[in-house]
């Protein structure tokens, strides 16, 4: 039958998910140190036996049988060894029971101190071992408790760590028992133990959610080329397909928009714009600045700077609220973008040859549709013809305000645009 002492050790191991041998060895080390301090000598070789069925530990003084004793704490002669073993020989190891009468109390105190002082160290070691190979992965978490701005979460194998305020989605409310997904950025080994760098704001959280939700991305058929994110507000994602038969936009949006909608719900309603990636940088920048209509772009290849000229009524759209649209477009494309009025453009620049039509990506204004339909598409963040190509009549009717008749008109207009 298991003793209370060993039962307590096993309970600690189960609750903290720490290997039993680590806890036992740590307690033995503490008991050895306690014995040497109160009863023995620092040079003695002490071994501890934790009996499964007893409520106390047995202390053994271990010595080697030698012809001539040079260290009385570690060695003894054959004659001395005969007190503890019949027919001892040189080289034998003698274990002498030296357990003090009051050692049960000492053992209990030492064990208690070990549990208090070492349990966190053991937890951190387990944390490092479990998560070091899981950097750059999506992890499931359960909110354990919330203290002001500090959110403590239990990861998928009982490890508790903190989600810092700067890694929380602005405006998102957290509560005990809430299930959330986190991005594990790094596992750092510090002097205080391993530290998990987890995030709800990292752009790669969106990438991992896309891989989870969209099989075409997981398999590599559709590739995520870039992500620009303002956590909790809006995210722009550019995608391309490695298979001509697969539409990257349609794959990401899903039937009735269900795929991207699931990701938005996981991110506390954050808007996600899925746009096509193309090699032509001018057209790519135009797409990234949607829903604004860009009249002309002048690129400075050396400085990686793009001057985008727009009509006055398009300027607020291009810049976006608090500069959000142009900031995300700049991050997505890797170009520093300046929004300028078309009136500042000289005729010499305007005479620049147009790019090949095959690289041109058109906005929905190019379609022969009523203004009311265009407005509803813009509200749903469907601002490019390319985004509509993969959507059927059934898909379009799921867009708020668009009925079957309007959906048929859109599909017809898109076919004509091809």
N, C-alpha and C positions, 0 to 999 in steps of 0.2 A: 504493500500500500504506500502511496506517495505521501511524504511528509508535508506539513504546512509550508515549510521553508522552500522545498522544491516546487510545490504547487504555485507558490507566489512567483517564483522565477519563470515558470511556464506561462503564467498569466501575463507577465510583463512581455514575454516574447510574442505571445499571440496579439496582444493589444497594440504593441509598437511595431510589429512586423520585423523583429530583429532576430537573427539566428540564435538559437539557444546556446550553442557552443561559445559564442562571443560573450554573452551575458555571464555564463558560468565561469569562463576564464577570467573575466574582469573581476568577479566576486572573489575568486581564488587569490588573485593578485593582491586584492585589498586585505584579505584575511592573512596572507603571508606577511604583509607589511605590518599589520596590527600585532601579530605574534612577535615578530622581531623587535618591535618597539617596546612591548610590555614584558616579555619573558625571555627573549633570545638575544642573538647577536646578529649584526648586519651581514656577517660573512657566512652564516649558516645556510645550508641548503634545505629549505622548508618545502614540503609538499602537503597539499590539502586534499582530503577526500570528502566529497559531498555525498553522503549516503542517501539514496532515494527514499529509504524507509525511516530515516531518523531525523529528528528535529535539531541536530547539531552537526558541526563539522569536526572531522578527526584530523589532528595535526601530526605530521610525521617529520622527524629529523632524519635526513638522509646522509649517510656517511659511507665512504669506501674503505674496504679492508686493505691495509698495507702492511709491509714488513716493519717500516719505521715511520712513525707519525711526524709529519712536518707542519701540518695545519690541524690543530685539535678540533676546529669547528667543522672540518670536512672529512677527516680521516680517523680511523681507529685501528688498533692492532688486532691480530687474530685472537689473542687471549681475551680482549675486551669484547670482541664480536661474539664469543661463545655465550655471553649472557643473553643474546637475542636470537642466535641461530645455532643449530647443531651442525658441527663439522664445517665451520666457515673456511673459505679459502681466500688467498690474496686476489684482489680484483672484484670480490663479491660486493654487492650493494646492500647495505643494512638500513632497514626502515624502522625507526624507533618511535613508538607512540609517545608523544610528549604533550598530549592535549591537556591543558589546565582544567581544573574543576569548574571554574567560572567562565570557561571559554564560550559557552552558549550565549551568554550576555554580550561578550565581546564580539562574537561572530555576528550576532543580530545587529549590533550598532554599526559594525564595519560594512555589513551587507547593505544596510539602510543608506549609509553615506555613499556607497558605490552606486546604488540605484539613482540617488539624487544627482551625484556629480558626473556620472559617466553615461547615463541613459541618453542624453542629448548627443553626446559624441557618437554613440552607436547608431542613433537615428540618422545622423548626418552621413556616416559612412555608408549606411544602407541607401540613403538618398543618392549619394554620389554613384554607387555601384549600379543602381537601378536606372538612373537617368543620364549618365554620361554618354551612352550610345544612342540617346533619343533626342539629341540636339536637332533643331530644325524640324521638329515634328509637332503635330497637333495632339494635345492631351486633354482628356476629360477631367473635369473638376466639379466638386460639390462645395458650395459656399458654406464654411463652418460657422463663422461669426463675423459680424461687422462692428468695428469700433471707430466711430467718427469716419475718417476717410481711409482707415486701414481695413482692408478686406482679407480675411484669412480663409484659405481654401484647402480642402482635402483633395489630393490628387488620387489617381485611380488605384493606388495601393497603400492607402492610409497615411501618406506623407502629408503633413500640414506645412504650408508655407504662405508667404504674404504676397498679395498682388498690390504693388505700390500704386499710389494715387496717379502718378504720371503714366502708368501703363493701363489705367482704367478708361473705358470709353466715356467721354464727357456726357453727363446727363443720365447715364445708365444707373438704375437703382439696383442695389444688391441686397439680398436677404438670406438668412439662414435656410439651408436646404435647397437653394437654387442650383440648378445644373447649368454649367456654362462650359464652353470650349476655350482653351487657351493655346497660345503659341509658345513653345519652349525654345527660347532663343539660344541660351548658353547655360552651361553648368560650370561655375567658377569655383575653384578650390581656394578658400581663404584661410587665414589663421584661425578664424572662428568656425571653420568647417565649410563644406560645400554650400554654395548659394545658387539657387535656381532663378534664372532670369526669365520670368514669364510675362506674357503681354496679351492685352486685348486690343492694342492699338497698332501693332506691327503690321506693315503691308503683307507680310508673308502669312498672316492669319487668314487673309482673304484668299491667297493662293492655295493654302491647304484646304480651306473650305470648298473651293472650286474643285479641287482634286477629289474630295470626298463626295461631292454632290453630282459631279459630271464625269461619267465613265470615259468619255472621249478624251478628256484632259488627263485622267489617271493612266490611260493606255498610251498617251503620247500622240494620238492622232490630231488632237487640237492642242496647240501650244500657247501658253500664256507668255506674251512678249514683254509686257510691262504692266506695272501697277502703281498708281498714284493715289494716295489715300489721305483724307482728313477725317480721322476716326469719329464716328457718330454722326457725320454729316453727309459726305459724299465720297465715292471712290470711282476712279476711272480705270478700266481694265482693257488692254488691247490684246486681241487674240488672232491667231492665224491657223490655217488648216494644212496639214501635210498630205491630205487626200482631197483631190479635186471634187470628189463626190460628197464630201462632208462639208456642210455649211457651219463655220465656227460660231457665228452669231446665234444661229438657230439652236445649235447644240448647247450653248451656254444659257440661253434664255429658257429653253424647254417649252413643252406644250403648255399653252396658256400662261407662260412665264413662271411656271411652278419651280423650276430649278433655281433661278436667280432670286425668286421670292423667298425660298427657304433660307438662302444665305443672308438676305436682308433681315429676316426675322431673327436669325441668330446674332446679328450685329446691331440689335436694338433699333431696327428701322432705318439703318444707314442706306442711302441711295447708291445703287451700283449701276454705272453706265458701261455697257459692253460695246466696244467699238472694234472695227477691223484694223489689223496692223498691215501696212503696206510699206514697201521699200522706199517709195518716193517720199522724201522728207517734207516737201511743201504740202502735199496732199495729206500726209499723216498729221501735220500740225493743224491743218484745217479741220480734220475730223476731231482731233483732240479738243479743239475750241468750240465744238458744237454745244449748244444749239445756235451759236452766233454764226452769221454768214460772213466769211472773210473775202474781201474783194481782191486783194493782192498781197503777196508775200515776197519780201526781199531777204535773202539769207546771207549772213556773213559766216562763211565756212570756218575761217580762222578763229574767230571769237566765239563760234557756236552760238550766234545770236540771230534771232528772227524778228524782223520788223513786219508786223501784220497790220495792213491798212483796211479799215472798215468804214462803212457809212455811219454817220452820227447816231442813227437809231439802233445800230448794232453794237455800239461801243459798250453800253451797260451789260449786254448779254455776254460779250467777249470777256469782259473783266470779271463779271459775276459779283455776288454779294461778298463784300469785304475782300475782293480780289481772289475769291476762291477758284473760279473757273480758269483764269489764266495761270494761277499758281499750280493747280493740278495738271494742266496741259503742259506746262513747262517741265514739271517733274516727270511726267509720263514720257515725253519725247526726248528729254535731255537737252533741250534748247532753251536759252534765255529768251523769253518772248516779250516784245514791246507792242502794245496796242496803240496804233496811231490813226488819226483821221485821214480819210481818203483825200481830203483837200491838201494835205501836206505832201502828196506824192507828185513828182514832176512827170512831164510827158515822156521823157527819155526812159524812165523806168517802166512806164505803162506800155511802151512799145516792145518790151521784152517778149520773145517768142513763147507761146503757150506750151505747156507740157503735153506729152502724148496723151491722147484721150483714154488709152487703156489704163493709165495710172490715175485718172481723175475719179474722185469719189464725190458723188452729188448728195446734196441735202434734199429733204423731202419737198422743198419749195419748187424743185424741178419737175415734180409730178403734176399731172393735170387733175388736181383735187380741189374741192371746195375749201375755203378758209376755215370753216368750222371743223372739218375733219383734220386739217393740218394742225389746228390748235389742240385737238384731243390727242393726237399723236405726240406732239411736243410735250404735253403734260405727262405722258407716259414715258418720256425720255427716248422716244423713237424718232430721232431727228435726221437719220440718214437713210437713203434708199437701200444701202447695203444691209441695214438692220432688218428691213422689211422682206428681203428676198427669201428668207427661210421660214416665213410665217404663212400659215394657211388661213382660209376664211374662218375656220373654227378657232384658231389661235387668236386672231384679231378681234373676234367678238368678245373675248375675255377682257379686252381693254375697256376701261370704264367710258361709257358714252358712245361706243361704237356698236351699231347693230349689224345684222346680217347683210343688209343692202350696202351700207358704208364699207363693210369689210370686203365685199365683192368688188366695189369700185377701187379700193386700194390695191387688191391683188391684180386687177386688170391694168391699173396705171403702172404698177411695177413691171409687169410683163412688157408693156409698150416701151418702158424706159430701157429695157435690155437691148 
